[in-house]
Amino acid sequence: MTRREQLKVLGVFLGVLLFITLFWLGIRYIENNGMSEAADDGFQSATDEIFDNPDDTFDHEAAGKVKIGGKKYKYYHEIETYLFLGTDASGNESGEGEDYQGALADFLLLLVIDKTDHTYAFLQPNRDTMTEVTLLLKDGTGSATSTEQLCIAHWYGGSREQGAENTKNALSHLLGGLSIDGYYELNMKEIPALNHLVGGVEVMIEDDFSKVDPSLRQGETILLSDEQAFTFIHDRFDVGDEENLSRMKRQRAYMTAFFKKLQKKNSEDPAYALETYQQLQELAVTDISGKVFSRIAKEISEGTSRGFFDLEGTAKIGDTLGDGVEHVEYYVEDETILQVLTELYQLEPAKKK
């Protein structure tokens, strides 16, 4: 073989080697940049959607990032965030796909665990908060969005899992693409079972329940029975001023007392959280494993509570849904979101590298 022929063969070999290398790098790029089956099915996270611009880069030392009011912020503390959902009875949990009808989210609560400072806090969004919601189809696909109440996000999709994931993404979008590590969804009708597991919680009755349950006497502090717990957390009409903000205040009071009991029981018995998780497993929908749930409970039992935070906004009556019915619409300004997240996540203005 002449030298010219040898060089030709070598060139072909190097060309094939280069092609194989580029093909492998391309596959790795796809794997590492979120082109997953979930994204194809309409589940691209709000974080990916907001930070999909090559210019939206941050230093690698930052633990997380958000983009609020067109400006980018980062945080350095090691923080985990989990969404807890309580859905109403408007849906159909027994069906799947076309036979499934989603419910509305009556209760939303973000658990924010700061592993750097060993603290935890709760952020309670208003269910009526207006934000961008993905209009998932019954097969779980879809990319069209609409500005709707946060609670409606769970209505879309063909299963409870898809509804919960859609709600998580809608809330993430509202909070500037904040990363939410998991969700735990329980229908509000299961509140008695939840209450029973901790032997009831003690709360003060501040609203007038006389029309729905006279045993909940205004001004008294009582240990809620399982049935009373449901009424206390769920009912809104014919209770006090019938406002969702008042119900949120009751939900906050209940969850504060509940987590204190959970904290105490878990400190006495490290297996308690996992046992609770297993007892509710058939009733709940979650992407949080039992192992992670136990770790969360441990971090709460050993951590210091920073209490509850909310997003103050303005409520008005509107018909954004276009269904001919007036609904409460709650609007939160970017400045408010930035202020609350800065306190929770120690946000700092981001500098591009």
Secondary structure, 3 states (H helix, E strand, C coil): CCHHHHHHHHHHHHHHHHHHHHHHHHHHHHHHCCCCHHHHHHHCCHHHHHCCCCCCCCCCCCCEEEEECCEEEEECCCEEEEEEEEECCCCECCCCHHHCECCCEEEEEEEEEECCCCEEEEEECCCCEEEEEECCCCCCCCCCEEEEEHHHHHHCCCCHHHHHHHHHHHHHHHCCCCCCCEEEEEEHHHHHHHHHHCCCCEEECCCCCCCCCCCCCCCCEEECCHHHHHHHHHCCCCCCCCCHHHHHHHHHHHHHHHHHHHHHHHHHCCCHHHHHHHHCCCCCEECCCHHHHHHHHHHHHHCEEEEEEECCCEEEEECCCCCCCCEEEEECCHHHHHHHHHHHHCCEECCCC
